[in-house]
Amino acid sequence: MIDTDEEKSEREDHPGNKEDMNLPDEESIPHINEHGEETLHEEKESGAPDVKPLLEEVSEEELNDLEQEQVKEMKKLSRRLGGDPPSAGSSQQTDRDVPRLKIWSGIPGTGKSFQLQENVKGMVSDENEDVFRTVFHPEYSMYDFVGQIRPTQEPGGTTISYPFEPGPFTRALCRARNATDNKVFLIIEELNRGNAAAIFGEIFQLLDLADNGESEYGIVQKDIARVLGMDADDEIKLPKNLYIYATMNISDQNVFALDTAFLRRWDREYVFADKWEGACTSWNIALPNDKTISWQSFAENINDWLIDKAGDFGINHPEDKRLGPWFVDQRTCNNPLLFANKVFTYLWTNVFSYSQARKGTFSGEITTLERVLKEFTTQGLGIFSDKLATRFDGKTEPIMPPDQLEPGKATIISGTDTESDDDKGTEEKNEEE
């Protein structure tokens, strides 16, 4: 049926037309594409709807099942249109690029603690308030880690009280709950030097993290709850702003094994032994007869020899027994006796500990550790077997007079204890092991 001009005019003047009803523009109405997905007209692709306010007004617990499903669909739609809304009721989204639980592992002297510290530095606003440290050892217990009740007598009084003294874990947890806008770090050095499974105890359950950044499962611990200002029967969980970082050696003899169930909850980074960079690349070892060899050259040749001959010498896991770049410092390299006591004692007792390995590595005259230490100060690299000694051919250099050294480099004086400018600022890095 064709409308007359009069009917068209009457309909346009009617109060129920599209403009008076404040209907949306056609371009802004979602459409269903051939895949059954909602899309907008191309003209509106850059204007994705802002669903954040809708999701932040209420928590998901306040919604019924149907409303929760609708919220999920809104999230999916927002992500397809370029948005990424936070969880309902959350004002701070978890930074998924930053690991929450992480272990730096490797052999001694690779700079594990240094790398951990460098990662933390850029993420804390107040290191004195937001970083908590502890060191595991064989006598360390859950009570040291979490906290314990200690009898206390008031000064000048006779009354004894039994307050709960929080450990580093509880103090870090309390700080994270009170400073929700800050990243708080609990740093554990030498994670496997103590019995980690026994030290963590039921806290192990908190290491399973949900998508919202908090612990998937909670625990009930009345002493911790009181410190946190919670009811004794309230569930305790790790908040999204608490990070637990740790270091561990893989070659020490007196360490505890960590089971797979514990380790799989952590991100892990192996710190390579061949990562030579920084001041350690310029350190030189003082040898007899006014000779010197770079620490890097010495360590790399010993490490290569160890890997090549491990099968012949019966050495298990040789990669775990290598010398790391930061195993020594320039001060140690400057003093032959100090160097021998630190490096050759390790090689004799921990690396080439079997008689076959010692005979193949050292010269025939070297039969005891005392002989190694004495002979190195007079023979230098001559204490090694002929096959190993040839690996150092062409690697030694004359000691340069002080007036020919570059500014800031050490003067290598055999038998003395000097320190270069390169040592300053690196001792902290070396002390980690």
CORNORQUI-V187953 format. One record per helix or strand of 3 or more residues. SS is the DSSP state (A for helix, B for strand). FROM is the first residue (numbers start at 1). TO is the last residue. If there is no record, write none. Layout:
BEGIN
ss->SS from->FROM to->TO
ss->SS from->FROM to->TO
END
This chain:
BEGIN
ss->A from->5 to->12
ss->A from->26 to->28
ss->A from->42 to->44
ss->A from->52 to->56
ss->A from->60 to->62
ss->A from->65 to->80
ss->B from->101 to->106
ss->A from->112 to->121
ss->A from->127 to->130
ss->B from->131 to->135
ss->A from->142 to->145
ss->B from->147 to->153
ss->B from->160 to->166
ss->A from->168 to->178
ss->B from->184 to->189
ss->A from->191 to->193
ss->A from->196 to->207
ss->A from->222 to->227
ss->B from->242 to->249
ss->A from->260 to->263
ss->B from->267 to->270
ss->A from->279 to->282
ss->B from->284 to->287
ss->B from->291 to->294
ss->A from->295 to->313
ss->A from->318 to->321
ss->A from->330 to->334
ss->A from->336 to->351
ss->A from->355 to->361
ss->A from->369 to->383
ss->A from->386 to->392
ss->B from->396 to->398
ss->A from->402 to->404
ss->A from->421 to->423
ss->A from->427 to->430
END
